[in-house]
Every structure is written in structure tokens, then in C-alpha cells.
């Protein structure tokens, strides 16, 4: 199944918190749900849970990065 890379705008403090949670084997529920919602809004159906893959290096414009598997034959 194809992967869709989702970029979520955030602030540096939240980005650090999400990264720390991930490093501790936990997840940030709000950003995972935001990634899932973005997939739906882009016309795709998620085939699995969003997977946190990192943050961008921007000092001001920081983004959370998630990969989400989507069904290839379903669009909205």
C-alpha cells in the first residue's frame, strides 16, 4: 500500500514534546489524529495508524512528519 507523507505545522515546544514522547515509546494522540484527518481531507482512506517519522529542522516553521498507509484504490 502506498504511503502518504503528512506535514503538520506546529511550534518548537510541541515538536520537542512529540519527539520526546516518540523516543519514550509513546505517541502524541492529538497530532496522530490530525495526521489521520489530513489524509481524509486529501481524499484518501487511511489503511493504518499514522506513524511518526520526525520533525523538520526549521527554527520558526517547524513541522511534524507522519507517514500514513492509504488504500490505493479509494479516493474521496
Helices and strands as residue ranges (DSSP letters): E 2-10, H 12-23, H 29-41, E 44-46, E 51-55, E 62-75
